[in-house]
Amino acid sequence: MEKIKIAVTIGDPAGIGPEICCKLINEGIHLDGCEILFVGNKKILDETFKRVLQSHKLKDYKIVEPDEAVKFDAIEFGKIKKEYGRLSMLFVEKAVKMAMRGEVDAVVTCPINKRAIQLAGYKFPGHTEFLGFLTGSNDYSMMLVGDRVKVVLVTTHLPIKEVAKSIDKEKIKKAIINAHNAGRFFGKAIPKIAVCGLNPHAGDEGALGDEELKIIRPAVDEMERDGFDVSGPYPADSLFPKVLKGEFDFVVCMYHDQGLIPVKMESFGAAVNVTLNLPIIRTSVDHGTAFDIAGKNLANNFSLKKAIEVAVGMVKNVKSA
């Protein structure tokens, strides 16, 4: 069987992305039939080996560099710089191009810094929106994958005060459709989907907010009539214990922390970010650049290994379907 090729972007040079990639190179990839191609800059990885891991004997690794060169001096770990933002986005752009051309089977991303990419002139809140732009996709969704809890978000990087006015039927239906279609990546032909309410106690029949009555429940009912195995809205606090028992495959959550808190409570350091409804498979680590420990040889690469493992599993499930 042909090897599954995974492109791993090394992330912001000043963060822990290069360090966890170097540690992965040192340890080796212990997944049968998997080949890793790093997308980044050889100078950054070599410097990280020498300065952070204190290793002058580098193990062999394959790296692909972006088409555009960016000048930079010795890496200043933990510093926000526009050239680092530019580099990190060029790495993503190169990996996506490779995936779109079929040169790799999936893309795994290490963390970028939102402020650095803004300084570099990018107007995207993060990876997810940039990936949508690069692939010409509009109806994408963010999924977080834990061991037993898998959530799909209706809204992503929004201030909490903007969440309620940003929710509508079409966004909820899109999240349900993307959750349903994600079943093929996880061996679930017809996944069982639960939908969270927005308000405490899912609005308590309108006493604590009417979004459930006016927006969420009508969207769920419509999708159920269309043949999707979906139900809700449920109060989030009482729903997730049922998810842990295996009663649901996926949960559609209304906002960022409603979904990420239960995933990280269950699988902190081992959760994986997946972007759904792109023409490519993309997973990511569940942590940020961690500037506070960057360059100190304190980062662990467990989330990166899990992101690669999930990507490989997704590729295998699609190919075997």
Buried (B, 14 or more C-beta within 10 A) or exposed (E): EEEBBBBBBBBBBBBBBBBBBBBBBBEEBEBEEBBBBBBBBEEBBBBBBEBBBEBEEBEEBEBBBBEEEBEBEEBBBBBBBBBBBBBBBBBBBBBBBBBBEEEBBBBBBBBBBBEBBBBBEBEBBBBBBBBBBBBEBEBBBBBBBBEBBBBBBBBBBBEEEEBBEBBBBEBBBBBBBBBBEBBBBBEBEEBBBBBBBBBEBBBEEEEBBBBBBEBBBBBBEBBBEEEBBBBBBBBBEEBBEEBBEEEBBBBBBBBBEBBBBBBBEBBEEBBBBBBBBBEBBBBBBBBBBBBEBBBEBEBEBBBBBBBBBBBBBBBBBEEEE
